[in-house]
Amino acid sequence: MKKLLCACFCILSLILVSCSSVIDLSSTQRLYREGDFSNAYHSLMAKQDIILSQQGALILNLDGGMLSHMDGNWELSNSMLSVSEREIQDKYTQSITANIASFIVNDNTKEYPGEDYEDIYINVFKALNYNQMGKDEDALVELRRSIEKQALLKSKYEVQARRVSSYANEQGIDSVGSDTYSTSFSSSALANYLAMVIARGNKDTNTFDYSLGQVTKSFQTQRELYPFPLPSSLSEEDKDIEKGKARLNLVAFNGLAPEKKEFVESIYVSRYNYAKIAYPVLVARRSDVKAIKVTLNDQTSFRLEKIESINAIAIETFKAKSAVTRLKAITRSMIKSLGIAVYDSATEEAARQSNTQKSIASELLGLVFKIARDISETADVRSSHFLPSTAWAGGITIDPGTYTIKVEFLNNIGKTLYSQVIPNFLVSDTKTNLAEAVCPL
């Protein structure tokens, strides 16, 4: 009996250990909130071994790529973001070619595959890096990649849901269903706004006109994701720039993208048996930033306006994957429960034939199986940590020259919560003039 109890304890301990992937990034996050992006990056990289072993190269490089972007290290940022983008593509290819048995296992047992919103915004920030390096053609390539990925989202998970449902039916489980969530997101106003600004600097009128129209269309056709007004400065973008003048555009980001939380349900698997299923949901994080004021050193000032809620798009695009994850969790729980039912039936039949009661060992092992079934069903709450929550944009037509740009992030009563100064920004009438500010609050 002692040996059996020890074995049962070991089984449960191994399951609990395998479900742990939480890493303490509190020191990195504290530095980030203070706006010390350089030391936040070094703090992150000091933990790279444990991050690689528990969360994978994708998260390490995406986090590192975002922090180095905010620190102004454009080349390093693009190098790390490119690694994450390749990892996401490789993991997606593996998922669609994997056999169904490996496809439905708990995501915690596999390397982190990345999320659609992470994949989409990787290209946006790579584009910003290229723009800062003076490589506008490369920036436009990245924005087109992001836009292409957005167009594929609606049908991405339909095939996966059908695979899970078909497998469940083959196992004699006919109540899983194949319901999917069809995302309403198809076009990013932010990506198209950046394409518009860069195309104008490149004198690419076709891309400029198309992208400007797509910004407006994004607001008109996706009102639940863009419930705020179309930026009023957009009406100025289509006007001819007066000779001898130049157009300065600025984008700003604040806050942090949603975090994953575990959502737990109990499902009916037999007349007397309920099982736990767990899957991740995204929860938005609050920010007190309500307005952004930009002031130039000649005292010219203008306001930025909200152009994209990365929060809303992340949550919306994640729902489709979450629906498939839930189907997989139900299928796993039902298959496990069927196996437990077979074991219980076999031990009861053995006891009946021997005209004895079920042994304590059999009862205990059956209980361990049930506990293990539920403990092993934990949600995969891994995700990147430093994508922002909100994007703002605006612009002004001014004389060419070198400017100091002060960006103030304000709360609802106009108090400055955070400010950033961009020194020696050259505004030219022959190139793209796109500045960027970041607030960690």
Secondary structure, 3 states (H helix, E strand, C coil): CHHHHHHHHHHHHHHHHHCCCCCCCHHHHHHHHCCCHHHHHHHHHCCHHHHHHHCCHHHHHHHHHHHHHHCCCHHHHHHHHHHHHHHHHHHHHHHHHCCHHHHCCCHHHCCCCCCHHHHHHHHHHHHHHHHHCCCHHHHHHHHHHHHHHHHCHHHCCHHHHHHHHHHHHHCCCCCCCCCCCCCCCCCCHHHHHHHHHHHHHCCCHHHHHHHHHHHHHHHHHCCCCCCCCCCCCHHHHCCCCCCCCEEEEEEEEECCCCEEEEEEEEEEEECCEEEEEEEEEEECCCCCCCEEEEEECCCCEEEEEEEEEHHHHHHHHHHHHHHHHHHHHHHHHHHHHHHHHHHHHHHHHHHHHCCCCCCHHHHHHHHHHHHHHHHCCCCCCCCCCCCCCEEEEEEEEECCEEEEEEEEEECCCCCEEEEEEEEEEEECCCCCCEEEEEECC
